[in-house]
Amino acid sequence: MIGKALLLIGLTIALPVLATTSWLNWQKVGEATLTWGPFTVYHSQLFTPDGRPGGPGSDRALVITYLRDVDREDLIEATRKQWQALGIMTNEAESEAWLKQLDGFWPDVHPGTQLTFSIISQQGQFWYRASAAQKGFIPIGPPQSLRFSQSFLAIWLDPHTQYPELRQQLLGGRQ
């Protein structure tokens, strides 16, 4: 009985949030697939309200559809390495706090799992869908600051990313 009540409370809270997924109606800027050696890891798409890339703090959504199993710990370690390569980890206490927070809500992913990160009105939010068969996305984790949001999307969109070809494809061939 308590479990059903908690589920109902959770749905009551989540359903209004699901209605705020305006990014689902945005236009695609570009898309790219990440391969690492012989492995295809994920397919990514960048969306904005008008289909133009915009700047670092502008409204945008990066949708990643995983094509293989990746443990949460590996996702976090990959994020750490990308931030280190971009020089984002200069404030180590802040970036480690961000990584610890991600560890609290990021899931392990499997082929078909989708993780989205959106920025709307300079506030970031992670979204999750276990597979394309699942209707809608659910928000995971708390809303994120603009500083975190820009740092997170820099992994793919910063001019100094470790994946410049992927960046160019996500930006629709624009620099």
C-alpha positions as CSV (number, residue, x, y, z in Angstrom):
1,M,0.0,0.0,0.0
2,I,2.8,2.4,0.9
3,G,4.6,1.6,-2.4
4,K,1.5,2.4,-4.4
5,A,1.1,5.7,-2.5
6,L,4.7,6.6,-3.2
7,L,4.3,5.8,-6.9
8,L,1.2,8.0,-7.0
9,I,3.0,10.8,-5.3
10,G,5.9,10.4,-7.7
11,L,3.6,10.5,-10.8
12,T,1.8,13.5,-9.4
13,I,5.1,15.3,-9.2
14,A,6.5,14.0,-12.5
15,L,3.5,14.5,-14.8
16,P,3.6,18.4,-14.6
17,V,7.4,18.2,-15.2
18,L,6.8,16.0,-18.3
19,A,4.6,18.7,-19.7
20,T,7.6,21.0,-19.7
21,T,9.6,19.0,-22.2
22,S,9.3,21.7,-24.8
23,W,12.6,20.5,-26.3
24,L,10.7,17.5,-27.8
25,N,9.2,19.9,-30.3
26,W,12.5,21.7,-31.2
27,Q,14.2,21.5,-34.6
28,K,17.3,19.3,-35.1
29,V,20.6,21.2,-35.7
30,G,22.7,18.1,-36.4
31,E,23.5,14.5,-35.4
32,A,26.5,12.4,-35.0
33,T,27.5,8.9,-34.0
34,L,30.5,8.2,-31.7
35,T,32.6,5.2,-32.5
36,W,35.6,4.2,-30.4
37,G,37.8,1.7,-32.1
38,P,35.6,-1.1,-33.4
39,F,32.7,-0.1,-31.1
40,T,29.7,2.2,-31.9
41,V,29.0,3.8,-28.5
42,Y,26.1,6.2,-29.1
43,H,24.1,8.3,-31.6
44,S,23.7,11.9,-30.6
45,Q,21.4,14.7,-31.8
46,L,21.4,18.4,-31.0
47,F,18.1,20.3,-30.9
48,T,17.3,24.0,-30.5
49,P,14.0,26.0,-30.8
50,D,14.9,27.3,-34.2
51,G,17.3,24.7,-35.5
52,R,20.3,27.0,-35.2
53,P,23.2,26.1,-32.9
54,G,23.0,29.2,-30.6
55,G,25.6,30.0,-28.0
56,P,26.7,28.1,-24.8
57,G,23.9,29.4,-22.6
58,S,21.1,29.3,-25.2
59,D,18.2,26.9,-25.1
60,R,19.3,23.5,-26.5
61,A,19.0,19.8,-26.0
62,L,21.5,17.0,-26.6
63,V,19.8,13.6,-27.0
64,I,22.1,10.6,-26.7
65,T,20.9,7.2,-27.7
66,Y,23.2,4.5,-26.4
67,L,24.0,1.6,-28.7
68,R,25.9,-0.5,-26.2
69,D,26.0,-1.2,-22.5
70,V,27.9,1.4,-20.4
71,D,28.1,1.4,-16.6
72,R,27.3,4.5,-14.7
73,E,30.8,4.5,-13.3
74,D,32.3,4.5,-16.8
75,L,30.0,7.4,-17.9
76,I,31.2,9.4,-14.9
77,E,34.9,8.6,-15.5
78,A,34.5,9.6,-19.2
79,T,32.9,12.9,-18.1
80,R,35.9,13.5,-15.7
81,K,38.4,12.8,-18.4
82,Q,36.7,15.1,-20.9
83,W,36.5,17.9,-18.3
84,Q,40.2,17.4,-17.6
85,A,41.1,17.6,-21.3
86,L,39.0,20.8,-21.6
87,G,40.5,22.4,-18.5
88,I,37.1,22.5,-16.8
89,M,38.4,20.7,-13.6
90,T,40.5,23.7,-12.6
91,N,38.1,24.2,-9.6
92,E,38.5,20.6,-8.4
93,A,36.1,20.9,-5.5
94,E,33.3,22.1,-7.7
95,S,33.8,19.6,-10.5
96,E,34.2,16.7,-8.0
97,A,30.9,17.8,-6.4
98,W,29.3,17.7,-9.8
99,L,30.6,14.2,-10.5
100,K,29.5,13.0,-7.1
101,Q,26.0,14.4,-7.8
102,L,25.9,12.6,-11.2
103,D,26.9,9.4,-9.5
104,G,23.7,9.7,-7.4
105,F,21.3,9.6,-10.3
106,W,22.8,8.6,-13.6
107,P,21.8,5.1,-14.6
108,D,23.7,2.3,-16.3
109,V,22.8,2.5,-19.9
110,H,21.9,-0.2,-22.4
111,P,21.3,-0.3,-26.2
112,G,18.3,1.9,-26.8
113,T,18.6,3.9,-23.5
114,Q,18.3,7.7,-24.1
115,L,19.8,10.4,-21.9
116,T,19.0,14.0,-22.8
117,F,20.4,17.1,-21.3
118,S,18.4,20.3,-22.0
119,I,19.0,23.9,-21.2
120,I,15.9,26.0,-21.0
121,S,16.0,29.6,-19.7
122,Q,19.6,29.0,-18.6
123,Q,18.8,26.1,-16.4
124,G,19.8,22.5,-17.2
125,Q,18.0,19.3,-16.7
126,F,18.8,15.6,-17.4
127,W,16.0,13.4,-18.9
128,Y,15.9,9.6,-19.2
129,R,14.1,7.1,-21.3
130,A,14.9,3.4,-20.8
131,S,14.1,2.6,-24.5
132,A,12.2,3.9,-27.5
133,A,9.3,1.7,-26.4
134,Q,8.9,3.8,-23.2
135,K,6.5,6.7,-23.7
136,G,8.1,10.0,-22.8
137,F,11.1,11.0,-20.9
138,I,11.4,11.4,-17.1
139,P,13.5,14.0,-15.4
140,I,16.4,12.7,-13.4
141,G,18.5,14.6,-10.9
142,P,17.9,18.2,-9.8
143,P,17.9,21.2,-12.1
144,Q,21.4,22.3,-12.9
145,S,23.1,25.7,-12.9
146,L,24.1,27.4,-16.1
147,R,27.7,26.9,-15.1
148,F,27.3,23.2,-14.8
149,S,25.1,23.1,-18.0
150,Q,27.8,24.9,-20.1
151,S,30.5,22.7,-18.7
152,F,28.6,19.5,-19.4
153,L,27.7,20.4,-23.0
154,A,31.2,21.6,-23.6
155,I,32.2,17.9,-23.8
156,W,30.5,17.8,-27.2
157,L,30.2,21.5,-28.3
158,D,33.3,23.3,-27.1
159,P,35.7,24.2,-29.9
160,H,38.5,22.3,-28.0
161,T,36.4,19.1,-27.6
162,Q,38.3,15.8,-28.0
163,Y,35.8,14.9,-30.8
164,P,35.9,17.9,-33.3
165,E,34.2,15.9,-36.2
166,L,31.4,14.9,-33.9
167,R,31.0,18.6,-32.8
168,Q,30.9,19.8,-36.4
169,Q,28.2,17.2,-37.3
170,L,26.1,18.1,-34.2
171,L,26.4,21.8,-35.2
172,G,25.0,20.9,-38.6
173,G,28.4,21.4,-40.3
174,R,28.8,24.8,-38.9
175,Q,32.0,25.8,-37.0
